Structure formats: structure tokens, C-alpha cells
Amino acid sequence: MKKPIKSIFSGKNRTIGVVATAGKADMQQYHTVAGELAAAGIKLKNYLPEAAADTPSYLAASPEQRIEKFNQALNDPEVELLICLRGGFGSVHLLEYIDYPLWRQRQLPLMGYSDVTSLHCAMLANDIYPAISGSNFISLLQVLDDDLSSTSHSAALTSEDSICEIILPENTLRAVLPDSENTPLCARAYAANLTVLSSLCGSSFMPDFQDMILIIEDVNEPVYKIDRMLCQLQLNGVFKKTAAVVFGSFTGELDHKELAGLFERIARQLPCPVWKDFPFGHTFPMCAVNAGKYLTIQCDRLQISSTQICS
């Protein structure tokens, strides 16, 4: 039976601010999700900018309009959770103009994925930790279609001390090199889009992932580009102190045999464990990941907790 949408939101996330930081979305999809939230008694505040006649087709609005609306949402004391409308491209335009001292003071969670990686990285680089890699607003109803997505989103969004265990389908998650298969990982984790993450190399918005599990996904990228971007991260020292590197979903038309070979080569080069087939990416089921919580990874299960408990 499909879960109700209110089941994935904790009591302290009942007023949601919707922000459009990147591309434009089908507003019919927006209104469908908004209607479901309203029926569930969840208050929604719209901080969506309006596109002008000369706005590029791939953007929701001009950078100035998007950052104005975003900072308005940060300043709204009623808003308890920010969710990005969709991904696409454009969040990078906002990074230099966000009111980070206010955001740090409020510790206001932001949920989204794909292009939202740039905003999440800016949060982590500025010690703002409720960065939640999870559904964008227009895909929220898809979270309710399976237990893994709905349970992990509920665990990622709650602000209460809790432990959530998720049993994974067979062959969903495994170590790239079998000799580390039986060693569980336990650390704070963050799930990033590879293209966006690599584009931040050399900037002040690239976080320090020391002692963190870094989960990486991408869509519609050929293997040689994935290789190039992983090399870029490696040359910039991103993997030097990570607790582990975990490959999520890589979807699109690509050579899976070549991709498996690339993952194995990377695993032999890195000083940390490397896992693959984590259920996060541009597809569902999607396991939401809160960078402020601890994630325990084993070959058949995941555990999400507020404190560091390895079992």
C-alpha cells in the first residue's frame, strides 16, 4: 500500500519553502505535488521566481531573481525545510551571493539532488550540515512508490534522535574489491552528482570530505567522461581522507563492462574502501542521505542514525 506523503516529513518539517535555484519545471507537476502536501496539512511557501522574456530556456529565472527569492526563503522564520524545485543547471550562479551567516545561524535543511550538489557543497564548506541528498520537489510523489525511498527520506528528514535500518535487495550494494566486503562502513555521508562535484574543484565551495563516506552518481555520461571527472577529483585530493568512496547509480547509454573496470581501477588506487551500486541517483528507488547523520553500510543493509553506532 502506498504511504501518505506526510509520512516522510517529521513534525519539525511541516512548513516547506520551495526554491528554484536551477532549471524551470513543469508547473503542472508542481501543482500536483503542492496539492498532495496541502491535503496532508503540510504548509507550503512558494519562493519561485518568474522568468522574463529573455530568460534562457534552461533556467527558471535570471541569477538575480533566483538569489533574491532564495535569500527571502532563508529569512522567512516560518520555513523549516527548503526543497529545490528541480535540478538541471544554474545553482552555481547563486553560490557567491547566499547569506551564509544567516543560513549557518538557522541551520535550515535543504533537500534536492543533481545540480543541487553545488548548494550542498557550499553548505558543507560553510559548516551548515543539514544538506539532504534526496528528491527534488517535483519528484516527491515518486518517493512514496517504494519502501526504501520513503523510509530513507523519513529518516533523513527527521530531526529527532533515531536509528533506521533498511534491508537491501540482493546485489544492491557491494564492495568493488571483494576483500573489503565483510567490513562495515560507518561515518557521516554525502551523496553528490559527479559532474557538479568535479566542476567545483579549485573553488572555495569544495568541502573537506575528511572521514566522510562520499557517494557519487551521474546520468547520461559516457565512461571516458566519468573517468576524466574521477581523475579530476583524485588530482585535487578529494579522496585522500574520505572514509570511503561509494558509487551510486550511473544511468544512461554506457558500457557497463567498461564502467565496472573503471571502478575496479579506482578502487585499487584509493587508500579507502570503495563500494558500488548504492541506491542513489537519477532513478528510483532513491536512498536519501543526510550529511549530518551517520550511515552504516553493509552488504545487505543500511543503517541511518543520529549518532555513531556501528553494528
Order of alpha helices (4+ residues) and beta strands (2+ residues): beta-alpha-beta-alpha-beta-alpha-beta-alpha-beta-alpha-beta-beta-beta-alpha-beta-alpha-beta-alpha-beta-beta-beta-beta
